[in-house]
């Protein structure tokens, strides 16, 4: 991370960068420590892959993606409700993950990446 930070800092202001990753353990801490100005978001494809191990199904996948694509908080909450109606445990598992990491409405203002996946 330190080397990446040095390379990026030579070119651009880091506070304008978005770094999308999977949920690899330890990566968030390294990013927070070394690249604190970079917005760190999660790849929804990886997030879903992990979440769907406990909460499988195409219907749940579609519900989760609607939450991830939400353009504002109200729409996000509206899309989370049907998920809660189907699986309270799945809903609560998503609530444990900061929406600033995975739902478009909560990304930093002015940096709403059109991408939700990194591969």
N, C-alpha and C positions, 0 to 999 in steps of 0.2 A: 504494500500500500504506500509506503514511504516513497519508493521509486516512482510509482504511478503519480503520486502527488507532485513530485518534483518535475516530472515530464509535463503534466497538465498545467502546472503553474507557470511554466515558461511561455505558454501559448495564450491562455485565456483566463478570465476571472472564474474561479471555481464556483462561485455562488450562482452562476448561470447554467451549471451542469446538472443533469439528472443521471443518476447511476442506477440502472435496473439490474437486479440480481435474483437468484433463486433464494431459497431459505437456508443456505448452507450455514451450519453452526459456526460461530465465531466471526463471520464476515461482517455482521452488523456492528459489532464492537470495534473491529479494525477500521471500518469506514467512519464510525463516529469519532474515533481517536485520531485518525490520520487525514480524513477528508470531511471534516465537520461542516464545511461550507457547501458541500455537494448534497443535493436532495437525493435521498436513497429511497427508491421504491422497489416493490417486489413484482416479479413477473407473475401475472395472474395464472398463466399456464402451469407454472411450477407450484404456485400456491394451491391451485385447484387439485393438482396431482396429489399433493400431500393431504389436503382436506378430504378428498374423495376416498381415501383409504378407509376413513371412518364413516363417510356420508356419500356413498356411491349413487349413481343414477344420472341419466341424461336430464331429467327434469330439475334436479338439484343443481346440476352444472349450469343449466340455462338461467336459473334463478340467481346463482352466484355471479354469473357474467353480467346480468342486468344491474346488479349492485355495483359491480366494478366499473361499468360504463356510465353510471349516474353523473349527470352534469351539475347537480346541486344537492344540497343536504336533504331537502324535502323529498326529492325524487328517490334518493338513496334510502331514506327511511320507509318510503312507500314500497320500495322493492324488497326491503329486508323483511317486512311484515309477512308476506306470503311464505317466505322461507321459514320464519318462526312458526307459522301455522302448520307447516309440514314436519319440521324437525327443530324442536327447541334446542336440543344439544348441538346441532349443526349451526344454528343461529348464534348460540353462545360461544361456540368455538371461533366463529368469525369475529364476534364482538371483542374477543381477546386480542385480535390483531388490529393495531392502529389503522383506521381507514386512510390516514395520510400515506400509508405504505402501499395501499392496493386499490383504492377507489378514486377515480378521476376527480370527483368534486372536491376532494380533500387535498389534492396536490397543491403546492405553493402557487399563489396567485400569479398569473402571467406565464406559468410554466406547465400548463396542462398538456402533457405529452399525448399525442394522438395514439401512441403505442401503449399497449398493455402487456405485450409479450416481447421477449428478447430473442426468440428463435422461431 
